[in-house]
């Protein structure tokens, strides 16, 4: 079973943004996934995004169990980048993610609406034209 520790500050942020009742995907934002906003080879395993959905996505079936009861998932692919002790926090107006192997995986995890991301991609709009 995959688990994640969520700080109270992170949980409070999710509640403040009314995301505590949504399905959330924790993705590696490396340009390879359906919802990946940025990336390329240079960002593999260093950029992460929380994707907000109204319902689960069958490509993201790994449930990240947490004490807050948030509906949080990832994929088998994304799990490659996580060691035990996975944790998310919210400090200094930024979401961070770490695990036991990495004191710091990403200090600026993004939040994006999954439907908006897919609609933008359909129109050819990307976060940035830059790649690695």
Residue, then its C-alpha position, 0 to 999 in steps of 0.5 A: x500500500x502506498x502512503x503519503x504524509x500530508x502536513x496540516x498546513x497542506x490539508x488546510x490549503x486543500x480545504x481552503x481551495x475546496x479541493x478536499x472533495x475532489x480527486x487529486x493526481x500527483x504526477x511527475x511533470x516531465x512532459x510524458x503524461x496526459x496532464x504533464x504541463x512542462x518538461x523533458x528529459x531534464x525535469x524527470x523526477x524533479x517537477x511535480x504537479x497536483x492535477x484536480x479532477x471531478x472523478x478518478x482517471x483509470x490511468x492513475x490507479x495507485x491510491x496514496x493513503x493518507x490520514x486526511x482522507x484526501x482522494x489522492x492517486x498517482x500512477x505506477x510510472x510516477x511511483x518510480x520517483x518516490x521512496x518510502x516516507x513520501x510527504x507533502x507540506x505547505x510553507x511560505x506560500x509553496x507546496x513541497x514534496x519529499x521522501x526518505x531518500x530525498x530531503x527535497x524532491x520539489x519545492x514548488x509543486x503546481x496545482x492544475x485543473x485536469x479538464x483545463x489542461x486537456x482543453x489547452x493541449x487540444x488547442x496546442x497551448x503549452x505552459x512554455x515553448x521551452x524544452x530541455 
